[in-house]
């Protein structure tokens, strides 16, 4: 009787698939999760750089922390993909003893990088929340949260590093590895608590803002995207095979490894989502997160708003609405209100040019000169709507 082989039927002129899922080979799951996750993380990282370079050109600790997390995730994913090429995801009976040792060492190393990258991605979100406020009570809460995340990251790192036989902790096959599942469950439980807490901190940040509930809900829901991490963590823990960890880890833990890659890369992606300025324009506190022009350009910084003020001490006002019957053709225009120089001039043209009007009072001082001269700050400014009737005259 002829031998029967099982495998994909490859049409003539085509190459066989890169990886095939068989009873003895589940590496395709790991490869897909790692490759797609890494590509998505890099794309979102590029978007974040684009936002910082064009819309909101001010890097902060949140950006540098996430960059470090992405860098470690690239290393981690590269190690996992390299381990797949050596036999990760395949049954141990298909691998030589040397290959088994090498694959387990690579997978052990990838778990250590996973702990560090995951912790840094969480710190990035907390640093971003801290960047959006100037209130000391908020900063204390966020600083405390960062300390908790750092402690959790260090504890997770050593919990995974010191497993099984400490003389060769990367080898789990035929070793006594008691409590491995319990370690991952404790790490995952605290991970879930931290994710929920970060969404709660976002709600705490916007709770006292004088804005509509719908605006607050948009902001909180943006950070709430991280709650999908809860499902990834739950599926990851459910996929862990405690018996397979010592019997045939390279094959039976393939699903667990795939969910690990999904969780790590989504943590990095969801850390970038809140930086999309259109979602956060309602948090325009002008203390570093968003600038004075966020409503018009979707970004900017408080220091950037001062760029509108030159030697003439002019400052940029928000949109002014003209009344019907005025000589302006547009329904809405933006104006720069000039503050008079000591000599009484209001800018180089000494009058109204284009869509700029000169607002001065009798002695040549601006009506807003006092507030601007008070250290050139717009903090605690009371917003007021003014109707202007613009008339252009030839001097």
C-alpha positions as a Markdown table, in Angstrom:
| # | Residue | x | y | z |
|---|---|---|---|---|
| 1 | Unk | 0.0 | 0.0 | 0.0 |
| 2 | Unk | 1.4 | 3.4 | -1.0 |
| 3 | Unk | 2.3 | 5.9 | 1.7 |
| 4 | Unk | -0.3 | 8.7 | 2.1 |
| 5 | Unk | 1.0 | 12.2 | 2.9 |
| 6 | Unk | -1.1 | 15.0 | 4.2 |
| 7 | Unk | -0.5 | 18.6 | 3.3 |
| 8 | Unk | -1.9 | 21.5 | 1.3 |
| 9 | Unk | -2.6 | 20.9 | -2.4 |
| 10 | Unk | -0.4 | 23.4 | -4.3 |
| 11 | Unk | -1.7 | 24.3 | -7.8 |
| 12 | Unk | 0.9 | 24.1 | -10.5 |
| 13 | Unk | 3.0 | 27.2 | -10.8 |
| 14 | Unk | 2.5 | 28.4 | -7.3 |
| 15 | Unk | 4.6 | 28.2 | -4.2 |
| 16 | Unk | 3.5 | 26.3 | -1.1 |
| 17 | Unk | 2.2 | 28.4 | 1.9 |
| 18 | Unk | 4.8 | 29.9 | 4.2 |
| 19 | Unk | 3.4 | 28.0 | 7.2 |
| 20 | Unk | 0.8 | 25.4 | 7.6 |
| 21 | Unk | -1.1 | 24.5 | 10.8 |
| 22 | Unk | -0.9 | 20.8 | 11.4 |
| 23 | Unk | -1.3 | 18.7 | 14.6 |
| 24 | Unk | 2.5 | 18.9 | 15.1 |
| 25 | Unk | 3.0 | 22.5 | 13.9 |
| 26 | Unk | 1.2 | 25.6 | 15.2 |
| 27 | Unk | 3.9 | 28.1 | 14.4 |
| 28 | Unk | 1.7 | 29.9 | 11.9 |
| 29 | Unk | -0.4 | 31.3 | 14.7 |
| 30 | Unk | 2.7 | 32.8 | 16.3 |
| 31 | Unk | 4.1 | 34.2 | 13.0 |
| 32 | Unk | 0.8 | 35.9 | 12.1 |
| 33 | Unk | 0.3 | 37.4 | 15.5 |
| 34 | Unk | 3.9 | 38.6 | 15.8 |
| 35 | Unk | 4.2 | 40.0 | 12.3 |
| 36 | Unk | 0.9 | 41.8 | 12.1 |
| 37 | Unk | 1.2 | 43.1 | 15.6 |
| 38 | Unk | 4.7 | 44.4 | 15.0 |
| 39 | Unk | 3.7 | 46.1 | 11.7 |
| 40 | Unk | 0.7 | 47.7 | 13.3 |
| 41 | Unk | 2.8 | 49.1 | 16.2 |
| 42 | Unk | 5.4 | 50.6 | 13.8 |
| 43 | Unk | 2.6 | 52.2 | 11.7 |
| 44 | Unk | 1.0 | 53.8 | 14.8 |
| 45 | Unk | 4.5 | 54.8 | 15.9 |
| 46 | Unk | 5.0 | 56.6 | 12.6 |
| 47 | Unk | 1.6 | 58.3 | 13.0 |
| 48 | Unk | 2.7 | 59.6 | 16.4 |
| 49 | Unk | 5.9 | 61.0 | 15.1 |
| 50 | Unk | 3.9 | 62.7 | 12.2 |
| 51 | Unk | 1.6 | 64.2 | 14.8 |
| 52 | Unk | 4.4 | 65.6 | 16.9 |
| 53 | Unk | 6.3 | 66.9 | 13.8 |
| 54 | Unk | 3.5 | 68.6 | 12.1 |
| 55 | Unk | 0.5 | 69.2 | 14.3 |
| 56 | Unk | 1.8 | 69.3 | 17.9 |
| 57 | Unk | 5.5 | 69.8 | 17.7 |
| 58 | Unk | 6.4 | 69.2 | 21.3 |
| 59 | Unk | 7.9 | 65.9 | 22.5 |
| 60 | Unk | 7.5 | 64.8 | 26.1 |
| 61 | Unk | 8.2 | 61.9 | 28.4 |
| 62 | Unk | 5.2 | 60.1 | 27.1 |
| 63 | Unk | 6.7 | 60.0 | 23.6 |
| 64 | Unk | 10.2 | 58.9 | 24.7 |
| 65 | Unk | 8.7 | 56.2 | 27.0 |
| 66 | Unk | 6.6 | 54.8 | 24.2 |
| 67 | Unk | 9.5 | 55.0 | 21.8 |
| 68 | Unk | 11.5 | 52.8 | 24.3 |
| 69 | Unk | 8.6 | 50.5 | 24.6 |
| 70 | Unk | 8.3 | 50.1 | 20.8 |
| 71 | Unk | 12.0 | 49.5 | 20.5 |
| 72 | Unk | 11.9 | 46.7 | 23.1 |
| 73 | Unk | 8.8 | 45.3 | 21.3 |
| 74 | Unk | 10.7 | 45.2 | 18.0 |
| 75 | Unk | 13.4 | 43.2 | 19.7 |
| 76 | Unk | 10.9 | 40.9 | 21.4 |
| 77 | Unk | 9.0 | 40.2 | 18.2 |
| 78 | Unk | 12.2 | 39.6 | 16.3 |
| 79 | Unk | 13.3 | 37.1 | 18.9 |
| 80 | Unk | 9.9 | 35.3 | 18.7 |
| 81 | Unk | 10.0 | 35.2 | 14.9 |
| 82 | Unk | 13.6 | 34.0 | 15.0 |
| 83 | Unk | 12.5 | 31.3 | 17.5 |
| 84 | Unk | 9.8 | 30.2 | 15.1 |
| 85 | Unk | 12.4 | 29.7 | 12.4 |
| 86 | Unk | 14.2 | 27.4 | 14.8 |
| 87 | Unk | 11.2 | 25.4 | 15.8 |
| 88 | Unk | 9.0 | 27.4 | 18.2 |
| 89 | Unk | 5.4 | 26.3 | 17.6 |
| 90 | Unk | 6.4 | 22.8 | 16.5 |
| 91 | Unk | 6.2 | 19.6 | 18.5 |
| 92 | Unk | 9.4 | 18.7 | 20.4 |
| 93 | Unk | 9.6 | 15.4 | 18.7 |
| 94 | Unk | 10.4 | 17.2 | 15.5 |
| 95 | Unk | 13.3 | 19.0 | 17.1 |
| 96 | Unk | 16.7 | 17.9 | 18.1 |
| 97 | Unk | 17.7 | 18.3 | 21.8 |
| 98 | Unk | 20.0 | 21.2 | 20.8 |
| 99 | Unk | 17.2 | 22.9 | 18.9 |
| 100 | Unk | 14.8 | 22.5 | 21.8 |
| 101 | Unk | 17.3 | 24.2 | 24.2 |
| 102 | Unk | 17.9 | 27.0 | 21.8 |
| 103 | Unk | 14.2 | 27.6 | 21.1 |
| 104 | Unk | 13.3 | 27.6 | 24.8 |
| 105 | Unk | 16.2 | 30.0 | 25.6 |
| 106 | Unk | 15.0 | 32.4 | 22.9 |
| 107 | Unk | 11.4 | 32.2 | 24.1 |
| 108 | Unk | 12.5 | 32.8 | 27.7 |
| 109 | Unk | 14.4 | 35.9 | 26.6 |
| 110 | Unk | 11.3 | 37.2 | 24.7 |
| 111 | Unk | 9.2 | 37.0 | 27.8 |
| 112 | Unk | 11.6 | 39.2 | 29.7 |
| 113 | Unk | 11.5 | 41.8 | 26.9 |
| 114 | Unk | 7.7 | 41.5 | 27.0 |
| 115 | Unk | 7.5 | 42.5 | 30.6 |
| 116 | Unk | 9.7 | 45.6 | 30.1 |
| 117 | Unk | 7.9 | 46.7 | 26.9 |
| 118 | Unk | 4.4 | 46.3 | 28.4 |
| 119 | Unk | 5.3 | 48.2 | 31.5 |
| 120 | Unk | 6.8 | 51.1 | 29.5 |
| 121 | Unk | 3.7 | 51.3 | 27.3 |
| 122 | Unk | 1.5 | 51.8 | 30.4 |
| 123 | Unk | 3.9 | 54.4 | 31.8 |
| 124 | Unk | 3.6 | 56.3 | 28.5 |
| 125 | Unk | -0.2 | 56.6 | 28.9 |
| 126 | Unk | 0.2 | 57.9 | 32.4 |
| 127 | Unk | 2.9 | 60.4 | 31.4 |
| 128 | Unk | 0.5 | 61.7 | 28.7 |
| 129 | Unk | -2.3 | 62.1 | 31.2 |
| 130 | Unk | 0.1 | 64.0 | 33.5 |
| 131 | Unk | 1.1 | 66.2 | 30.6 |
| 132 | Unk | -2.4 | 67.4 | 30.2 |
| 133 | Unk | -2.8 | 69.0 | 33.6 |
| 134 | Unk | -1.1 | 71.6 | 35.7 |
| 135 | Unk | -3.0 | 70.7 | 38.9 |
| 136 | Unk | -0.7 | 69.4 | 41.6 |
| 137 | Unk | -3.4 | 67.0 | 42.9 |
| 138 | Unk | -3.6 | 65.4 | 39.5 |
| 139 | Unk | 0.2 | 65.1 | 39.1 |
| 140 | Unk | 0.5 | 63.4 | 42.5 |
| 141 | Unk | -2.1 | 60.8 | 41.4 |
| 142 | Unk | -0.3 | 60.2 | 38.1 |
| 143 | Unk | 3.2 | 60.0 | 39.8 |
| 144 | Unk | 1.9 | 57.4 | 42.2 |
| 145 | Unk | 0.4 | 55.4 | 39.4 |
| 146 | Unk | 3.7 | 55.4 | 37.6 |
| 147 | Unk | 5.5 | 54.1 | 40.7 |
| 148 | Unk | 2.9 | 51.3 | 40.9 |
| 149 | Unk | 3.5 | 50.4 | 37.2 |
| 150 | Unk | 7.2 | 50.4 | 37.7 |
| 151 | Unk | 7.0 | 48.1 | 40.7 |
| 152 | Unk | 4.6 | 45.8 | 38.8 |
| 153 | Unk | 7.0 | 45.7 | 35.9 |
| 154 | Unk | 10.0 | 44.8 | 38.0 |
| 155 | Unk | 8.1 | 42.2 | 40.0 |
| 156 | Unk | 6.8 | 40.6 | 36.7 |
| 157 | Unk | 10.3 | 40.6 | 35.3 |
| 158 | Unk | 11.8 | 38.7 | 38.2 |
| 159 | Unk | 8.8 | 36.4 | 38.6 |
| 160 | Unk | 9.3 | 35.2 | 35.0 |
| 161 | Unk | 13.1 | 35.2 | 35.2 |
| 162 | Unk | 13.3 | 33.1 | 38.3 |
| 163 | Unk | 11.3 | 30.1 | 37.2 |
| 164 | Unk | 11.8 | 26.3 | 37.2 |
| 165 | Unk | 15.4 | 25.3 | 37.8 |
| 166 | Unk | 17.4 | 28.4 | 38.5 |
| 167 | Unk | 20.6 | 26.9 | 37.0 |
| 168 | Unk | 18.9 | 27.0 | 33.6 |
| 169 | Unk | 15.5 | 28.8 | 34.1 |
| 170 | Unk | 14.8 | 29.0 | 30.4 |
| 171 | Unk | 14.3 | 25.2 | 30.2 |
| 172 | Unk | 10.9 | 24.0 | 31.3 |
| 173 | Unk | 10.7 | 20.6 | 29.5 |
| 174 | Unk | 10.8 | 17.7 | 32.1 |
| 175 | Unk | 11.5 | 20.2 | 34.8 |
| 176 | Unk | 9.6 | 21.0 | 38.1 |
| 177 | Unk | 8.0 | 24.4 | 37.4 |
| 178 | Unk | 5.4 | 24.7 | 40.2 |
| 179 | Unk | 3.3 | 27.8 | 40.3 |
| 180 | Unk | 3.9 | 28.9 | 36.7 |
| 181 | Unk | 0.3 | 29.4 | 35.9 |
| 182 | Unk | -0.3 | 31.1 | 39.2 |
| 183 | Unk | 2.5 | 33.6 | 38.5 |
| 184 | Unk | 1.0 | 34.5 | 35.1 |
| 185 | Unk | -2.5 | 34.8 | 36.7 |
| 186 | Unk | -1.2 | 37.2 | 39.3 |
| 187 | Unk | 0.6 | 39.2 | 36.7 |
| 188 | Unk | -2.5 | 39.3 | 34.5 |
| 189 | Unk | -4.8 | 40.2 | 37.3 |
| 190 | Unk | -2.7 | 43.2 | 38.3 |
| 191 | Unk | -2.4 | 44.1 | 34.6 |
| 192 | Unk | -6.2 | 44.3 | 34.3 |
| 193 | Unk | -6.5 | 46.4 | 37.5 |
| 194 | Unk | -3.9 | 48.8 | 36.0 |
| 195 | Unk | -5.7 | 49.1 | 32.7 |
| 196 | Unk | -9.0 | 49.9 | 34.4 |
| 197 | Unk | -7.3 | 52.4 | 36.7 |
| 198 | Unk | -5.8 | 54.3 | 33.8 |
| 199 | Unk | -9.2 | 54.7 | 32.2 |
| 200 | Unk | -10.4 | 55.9 | 35.7 |
| 201 | Unk | -7.6 | 58.4 | 35.8 |
| 202 | Unk | -8.7 | 59.8 | 32.5 |
| 203 | Unk | -12.2 | 60.3 | 33.9 |
| 204 | Unk | -10.7 | 61.9 | 37.0 |
| 205 | Unk | -8.8 | 64.3 | 34.8 |
| 206 | Unk | -11.8 | 65.6 | 32.9 |
| 207 | Unk | -14.3 | 65.3 | 35.8 |
| 208 | Unk | -13.9 | 68.9 | 36.9 |
| 209 | Unk | -13.6 | 70.5 | 33.4 |
| 210 | Unk | -16.4 | 73.0 | 32.5 |
| 211 | Unk | -17.5 | 71.2 | 29.4 |
| 212 | Unk | -20.4 | 69.1 | 28.2 |
| 213 | Unk | -20.8 | 65.5 | 29.3 |
| 214 | Unk | -20.6 | 64.3 | 25.7 |
| 215 | Unk | -17.2 | 66.0 | 25.4 |
| 216 | Unk | -16.0 | 64.3 | 28.5 |
| 217 | Unk | -17.3 | 61.0 | 27.3 |
| 218 | Unk | -15.4 | 61.3 | 24.1 |
| 219 | Unk | -12.2 | 61.8 | 26.0 |
| 220 | Unk | -12.8 | 59.0 | 28.4 |
| 221 | Unk | -13.8 | 56.6 | 25.6 |
| 222 | Unk | -10.6 | 57.4 | 23.7 |
| 223 | Unk | -8.6 | 56.2 | 26.7 |
| 224 | Unk | -11.1 | 53.5 | 27.2 |
| 225 | Unk | -9.8 | 51.8 | 24.0 |
| 226 | Unk | -7.3 | 50.2 | 26.3 |
| 227 | Unk | -10.0 | 48.2 | 28.0 |
| 228 | Unk | -9.8 | 45.8 | 25.1 |
| 229 | Unk | -6.6 | 44.7 | 26.7 |
| 230 | Unk | -8.7 | 43.0 | 29.4 |
| 231 | Unk | -10.0 | 40.6 | 26.8 |
| 232 | Unk | -6.6 | 39.9 | 25.4 |
| 233 | Unk | -5.2 | 39.2 | 28.9 |
| 234 | Unk | -8.2 | 36.9 | 29.7 |
| 235 | Unk | -7.8 | 34.9 | 26.4 |
| 236 | Unk | -4.0 | 34.7 | 27.0 |
| 237 | Unk | -4.4 | 33.2 | 30.5 |
| 238 | Unk | -7.1 | 30.8 | 29.2 |
| 239 | Unk | -4.7 | 29.6 | 26.5 |
| 240 | Unk | -1.9 | 28.7 | 28.9 |
| 241 | Unk | -1.5 | 24.9 | 29.2 |
| 242 | Unk | 0.0 | 24.2 | 32.6 |
| 243 | Unk | 0.7 | 20.5 | 31.8 |
| 244 | Unk | 2.1 | 21.4 | 28.3 |
| 245 | Unk | 4.5 | 23.8 | 29.9 |
| 246 | Unk | 6.7 | 20.9 | 31.0 |
| 247 | Unk | 5.6 | 18.3 | 28.5 |
| 248 | Unk | 5.8 | 20.0 | 25.1 |
| 249 | Unk | 6.0 | 23.8 | 25.5 |
| 250 | Unk | 7.1 | 24.6 | 22.0 |
| 251 | Unk | 3.8 | 23.2 | 20.6 |
| 252 | Unk | 1.2 | 23.4 | 23.3 |
| 253 | Unk | 1.9 | 27.0 | 24.3 |
| 254 | Unk | 1.6 | 28.3 | 20.7 |
| 255 | Unk | -1.8 | 29.9 | 21.3 |
| 256 | Unk | -0.5 | 31.4 | 24.6 |
| 257 | Unk | 2.5 | 32.9 | 22.7 |
| 258 | Unk | 0.2 | 34.3 | 20.0 |
| 259 | Unk | -2.0 | 36.1 | 22.5 |
| 260 | Unk | 1.1 | 37.4 | 24.2 |
| 261 | Unk | 2.1 | 39.1 | 21.0 |
| 262 | Unk | -1.4 | 40.5 | 20.5 |
| 263 | Unk | -1.5 | 41.9 | 24.0 |
| 264 | Unk | 1.9 | 43.6 | 23.8 |
| 265 | Unk | 1.4 | 45.2 | 20.4 |
| 266 | Unk | -2.1 | 46.4 | 21.2 |
| 267 | Unk | -0.8 | 48.0 | 24.4 |
| 268 | Unk | 1.6 | 50.1 | 22.2 |
| 269 | Unk | -1.1 | 50.9 | 19.7 |
| 270 | Unk | -3.7 | 52.0 | 22.3 |
| 271 | Unk | -1.0 | 54.2 | 23.9 |
| 272 | Unk | -0.9 | 56.2 | 20.6 |
| 273 | Unk | -4.6 | 56.6 | 20.0 |
| 274 | Unk | -5.1 | 59.4 | 22.7 |
| 275 | Unk | -2.5 | 61.5 | 21.0 |
| 276 | Unk | -4.7 | 62.1 | 18.0 |
| 277 | Unk | -5.5 | 65.7 | 18.7 |
| 278 | Unk | -9.0 | 65.7 | 17.2 |
| 279 | Unk | -10.1 | 63.4 | 20.0 |
| 280 | Unk | -8.6 | 65.5 | 22.7 |
| 281 | Unk | -9.4 | 69.1 | 21.6 |
| 282 | Unk | -11.8 | 69.2 | 24.6 |
| 283 | Unk | -8.8 | 69.0 | 26.9 |
| 284 | Unk | -7.4 | 72.3 | 25.7 |
| 285 | Unk | -6.1 | 73.4 | 29.1 |
| 286 | Unk | -3.1 | 75.1 | 27.4 |
| 287 | Unk | -0.6 | 73.5 | 29.8 |
| 288 | Unk | 1.3 | 71.4 | 27.4 |
| 289 | Unk | -1.1 | 68.8 | 26.0 |
| 290 | Unk | -2.8 | 71.0 | 23.5 |
| 291 | Unk | -2.3 | 74.6 | 22.5 |
| 292 | Unk | -4.4 | 77.7 | 22.0 |
| 293 | Unk | -5.0 | 76.8 | 18.3 |
| 294 | Unk | -6.2 | 73.3 | 18.9 |
| 295 | Unk | -9.7 | 74.1 | 17.8 |
| 296 | Unk | -8.4 | 75.3 | 14.4 |
| 297 | Unk | -5.5 | 73.0 | 13.7 |
| 298 | Unk | -5.9 | 70.1 | 16.1 |
| 299 | Unk | -2.7 | 70.8 | 18.0 |
| 300 | Unk | -0.1 | 73.2 | 19.2 |
| 301 | Unk | 1.2 | 74.3 | 22.6 |
| 302 | Unk | 0.8 | 77.0 | 25.0 |
| 303 | Unk | 4.2 | 78.4 | 24.1 |
| 304 | Unk | 3.3 | 78.1 | 20.4 |
| 305 | Unk | 0.3 | 80.4 | 20.9 |
| 306 | Unk | 2.8 | 83.2 | 21.9 |
| 307 | Unk | 4.3 | 83.0 | 18.5 |
| 308 | Unk | 1.4 | 85.1 | 17.3 |
| 309 | Unk | 2.7 | 87.9 | 19.5 |
| 310 | Unk | 5.6 | 89.8 | 18.2 |
| 311 | Unk | 7.2 | 93.0 | 19.1 |
| 312 | Unk | 3.9 | 94.7 | 18.8 |
| 313 | Unk | 2.5 | 92.6 | 21.7 |
| 314 | Unk | -0.3 | 91.2 | 19.6 |
| 315 | Unk | -2.1 | 88.1 | 20.6 |
| 316 | Unk | -4.3 | 85.7 | 18.6 |
| 317 | Unk | -7.9 | 85.8 | 19.4 |
| 318 | Unk | -10.4 | 83.1 | 18.6 |
| 319 | Unk | -12.9 | 83.5 | 15.8 |
| 320 | Unk | -14.9 | 86.7 | 15.9 |
| 321 | Unk | -18.4 | 86.8 | 14.3 |
| 322 | Unk | -19.4 | 89.9 | 12.3 |
| 323 | Unk | -22.9 | 91.3 | 12.4 |
| 324 | Unk | -25.2 | 91.5 | 9.4 |
| 325 | Unk | -24.8 | 94.7 | 7.6 |
| 326 | Unk | -21.1 | 95.1 | 8.2 |
| 327 | Unk | -18.7 | 95.7 | 5.3 |
| 328 | Unk | -17.0 | 92.4 | 5.8 |
| 329 | Unk | -17.9 | 89.8 | 3.2 |
| 330 | Unk | -17.0 | 86.7 | 5.3 |
| 331 | Unk | -19.3 | 85.4 | 8.0 |
| 332 | Unk | -16.3 | 84.6 | 10.2 |
| 333 | Unk | -12.8 | 86.0 | 10.3 |
| 334 | Unk | -9.8 | 85.7 | 12.6 |
| 335 | Unk | -8.2 | 88.8 | 14.0 |
| 336 | Unk | -5.0 | 89.8 | 15.7 |
| 337 | Unk | -5.6 | 92.5 | 18.2 |
| 338 | Unk | -2.6 | 94.7 | 18.5 |
| 339 | Unk | -1.4 | 96.3 | 21.8 |
| 340 | Unk | 0.0 | 99.8 | 21.3 |
| 341 | Unk | 3.7 | 100.4 | 21.4 |
| 342 | Unk | 5.0 | 103.1 | 23.8 |
| 343 | Unk | 4.9 | 105.6 | 21.0 |
| 344 | Unk | 1.2 | 105.0 | 20.4 |
| 345 | Unk | 1.6 | 103.0 | 17.1 |
| 346 | Unk | -0.2 | 99.8 | 16.6 |
| 347 | Unk | 2.1 | 97.8 | 14.4 |
| 348 | Unk | 4.0 | 98.7 | 11.2 |
| 349 | Unk | 0.9 | 99.8 | 9.3 |
| 350 | Unk | -0.5 | 102.1 | 12.0 |
| 351 | Unk | -4.0 | 101.0 | 11.3 |
| 352 | Unk | -6.2 | 98.2 | 10.0 |
| 353 | Unk | -4.6 | 95.9 | 7.4 |
| 354 | Unk | -6.2 | 92.9 | 5.9 |
| 355 | Unk | -8.2 | 91.2 | 8.6 |
| 356 | Unk | -6.3 | 92.8 | 11.5 |
| 357 | Unk | -7.9 | 95.5 | 13.6 |
| 358 | Unk | -6.3 | 97.9 | 16.1 |
| 359 | Unk | -8.0 | 98.0 | 19.4 |
| 360 | Unk | -6.7 | 100.9 | 21.5 |
| 361 | Unk | -8.1 | 103.3 | 24.0 |
| 362 | Unk | -7.7 | 107.0 | 24.5 |
| 363 | Unk | -4.1 | 107.2 | 25.7 |
| 364 | Unk | -2.8 | 104.7 | 23.2 |
| 365 | Unk | -2.9 | 101.7 | 25.6 |
| 366 | Unk | -4.7 | 98.6 | 24.6 |
| 367 | Unk | -7.8 | 97.6 | 26.4 |
| 368 | Unk | -6.2 | 94.2 | 27.1 |
| 369 | Unk | -2.7 | 95.6 | 27.7 |
| 370 | Unk | -3.0 | 95.0 | 31.5 |
| 371 | Unk | -3.9 | 91.3 | 31.2 |
| 372 | Unk | -1.2 | 90.7 | 28.6 |
| 373 | Unk | 1.5 | 92.6 | 30.5 |
| 374 | Unk | 0.8 | 90.4 | 33.5 |
| 375 | Unk | 3.6 | 88.0 | 32.5 |
| 376 | Unk | 2.2 | 87.3 | 29.0 |
| 377 | Unk | 0.0 | 84.5 | 30.3 |
| 378 | Unk | -3.5 | 83.5 | 29.3 |
| 379 | Unk | -4.2 | 81.5 | 32.4 |
| 380 | Unk | -7.4 | 82.1 | 34.1 |
| 381 | Unk | -8.7 | 84.1 | 31.2 |
| 382 | Unk | -12.5 | 84.6 | 31.1 |
| 383 | Unk | -13.8 | 83.9 | 27.6 |
| 384 | Unk | -16.2 | 86.5 | 26.2 |
| 385 | Unk | -18.0 | 86.8 | 22.9 |
| 386 | Unk | -17.8 | 90.2 | 21.2 |
| 387 | Unk | -19.6 | 91.4 | 18.2 |
| 388 | Unk | -17.5 | 93.8 | 16.0 |
| 389 | Unk | -18.7 | 96.2 | 13.4 |
| 390 | Unk | -15.7 | 96.7 | 11.1 |
| 391 | Unk | -15.4 | 99.7 | 8.9 |
| 392 | Unk | -12.4 | 100.2 | 6.6 |
| 393 | Unk | -11.4 | 103.8 | 6.0 |
| 394 | Unk | -8.6 | 105.4 | 3.9 |
| 395 | Unk | -6.3 | 107.4 | 6.1 |
